[in-house]
Amino acid sequence: MDNAGLLSRVHLLYLASHNLRLLIDQKIKDNHIGFNGWMLLVCIRNEPQIVTQREIALRMGLKEPSVGELIKQLMKQKLLVRAVNTSDRRKYAIKITDQGVAMYDEIQQALQPLFHTIFPGQMEQFDELLQTILAATKRYTAE
């Protein structure tokens, strides 16, 4: 593949990502949690094994202090709680509350029409491609 073709695809991926973020911002603005707050809820809801602030920061690609501030904001809104981590009492486990689950479900419902525009067969292919891109970019950023 030539460089121009690759850069063109990267640009398309960027535009799609940017537009998706704008759509998500529109859907979550009434909930007052912001895009990163929403992504933190998604991270905790979809990957319950990720429980510490450090694990969340690594998964989201954010600095720990930034994640700490997000956690505090979401705790004030009663969407998250901190509990002592049973495997290491020096750490805190971050858990989503029932209110957080309800908000997550509400926002997911609002986003469903957007994702129904992609046929199920294409969605599987899309997921596979995203996983491939993610794995490749992780490999190169780790070097």
C-alpha positions as CSV (number, residue, x, y, z in Angstrom):
1,M,0.0,0.0,0.0
2,D,1.3,3.4,-0.9
3,N,1.7,6.2,1.7
4,A,-1.0,8.4,0.2
5,G,-3.5,5.5,0.5
6,L,-2.5,4.8,4.1
7,L,-2.7,8.5,5.1
8,S,-6.0,8.8,3.4
9,R,-7.4,5.9,5.5
10,V,-5.9,7.3,8.7
11,H,-7.7,10.6,7.8
12,L,-11.0,8.7,7.3
13,L,-10.5,7.0,10.6
14,Y,-9.9,10.3,12.3
15,L,-13.0,11.9,10.7
16,A,-15.2,9.0,11.7
17,S,-13.8,9.1,15.2
18,H,-14.3,12.8,15.4
19,N,-17.9,12.7,14.1
20,L,-18.7,9.8,16.5
21,R,-17.4,11.8,19.4
22,L,-19.6,14.8,18.4
23,L,-22.6,12.5,18.2
24,I,-21.9,11.0,21.6
25,D,-21.3,14.5,23.0
26,Q,-24.8,15.5,21.8
27,K,-26.4,12.4,23.4
28,I,-24.6,12.9,26.8
29,K,-24.8,16.7,27.2
30,D,-28.0,16.5,29.3
31,N,-26.3,14.1,31.7
32,H,-23.4,16.5,32.6
33,I,-20.7,13.9,32.6
34,G,-18.6,14.9,29.5
35,F,-17.1,12.6,27.0
36,N,-14.3,11.3,29.3
37,G,-16.8,10.7,32.1
38,W,-18.9,8.7,29.7
39,M,-15.8,6.7,28.5
40,L,-14.9,6.0,32.2
41,L,-18.5,4.6,32.8
42,V,-18.1,2.5,29.6
43,C,-14.7,1.2,30.7
44,I,-16.0,0.2,34.2
45,R,-19.3,-1.2,32.9
46,N,-17.8,-3.3,30.1
47,E,-14.7,-4.4,31.9
48,P,-15.6,-5.1,35.5
49,Q,-12.2,-6.7,36.1
50,I,-10.6,-3.2,35.8
51,V,-11.2,-1.8,39.2
52,T,-8.4,0.5,40.3
53,Q,-7.7,4.1,39.3
54,R,-4.4,3.0,37.8
55,E,-6.0,0.3,35.7
56,I,-8.7,2.7,34.4
57,A,-6.0,5.3,33.5
58,L,-4.0,2.7,31.6
59,R,-7.1,1.5,29.7
60,M,-8.3,4.9,28.8
61,G,-4.9,6.3,28.0
62,L,-5.2,9.2,30.5
63,K,-3.0,10.3,33.4
64,E,-3.9,9.0,36.8
65,P,-4.6,12.4,38.3
66,S,-7.1,13.1,35.4
67,V,-8.8,9.9,36.0
68,G,-8.9,10.7,39.8
69,E,-10.7,13.9,39.0
70,L,-13.2,12.2,36.7
71,I,-13.9,9.6,39.4
72,K,-14.5,12.3,42.0
73,Q,-16.9,14.1,39.6
74,L,-18.8,10.9,38.9
75,M,-18.9,10.0,42.6
76,K,-20.4,13.4,43.4
77,Q,-23.1,12.5,40.9
78,K,-23.5,9.2,42.7
79,L,-22.6,7.3,39.5
80,L,-19.5,5.6,41.0
81,V,-18.4,4.5,44.5
82,R,-15.0,3.7,45.9
83,A,-14.6,0.5,48.0
84,V,-11.5,-1.1,49.6
85,N,-10.0,-3.5,47.1
86,T,-10.4,-7.0,48.7
87,S,-7.2,-8.3,47.1
88,D,-5.1,-5.3,48.2
89,R,-6.4,-3.2,51.1
90,R,-4.1,-0.3,50.1
91,K,-6.0,0.2,46.9
92,Y,-9.5,1.2,46.2
93,A,-11.9,-0.6,43.8
94,I,-14.0,1.7,41.7
95,K,-17.5,0.4,41.2
96,I,-20.5,1.7,39.2
97,T,-23.6,2.4,41.2
98,D,-27.2,1.4,40.2
99,Q,-27.7,5.1,39.3
100,G,-24.6,4.8,37.1
101,V,-25.8,1.7,35.4
102,A,-29.2,3.4,34.8
103,M,-27.5,6.4,33.1
104,Y,-25.2,4.1,31.1
105,D,-28.2,2.1,29.9
106,E,-30.1,5.3,29.0
107,I,-27.2,6.7,27.0
108,Q,-26.7,3.3,25.3
109,Q,-30.4,3.4,24.3
110,A,-30.0,6.9,22.8
111,L,-26.9,5.7,20.8
112,Q,-28.5,2.5,19.5
113,P,-30.1,4.1,16.3
114,L,-26.6,5.3,15.3
115,F,-25.2,1.8,15.5
116,H,-28.1,0.2,13.8
117,T,-27.1,1.9,10.5
118,I,-24.3,-0.7,10.2
119,F,-25.5,-4.2,9.3
120,P,-24.7,-6.9,11.9
121,G,-22.3,-8.7,9.5
122,Q,-20.4,-5.4,8.9
123,M,-20.3,-4.7,12.6
124,E,-18.4,-8.0,13.2
125,Q,-15.9,-7.1,10.5
126,F,-15.6,-3.6,11.9
127,D,-14.9,-5.0,15.4
128,E,-12.2,-7.3,14.0
129,L,-10.6,-4.4,12.1
130,L,-10.7,-2.2,15.1
131,Q,-9.1,-4.9,17.3
132,T,-6.3,-5.3,14.6
133,I,-5.7,-1.6,14.5
134,L,-5.6,-1.4,18.3
135,A,-3.2,-4.3,18.6
136,A,-0.9,-2.9,15.9
137,T,-0.9,0.6,17.4
138,K,-0.2,-0.7,20.9
139,R,2.7,-2.7,19.6
140,Y,4.3,0.3,17.9
141,T,3.6,2.8,20.7
142,A,5.2,0.4,23.2
143,E,8.5,0.5,21.2
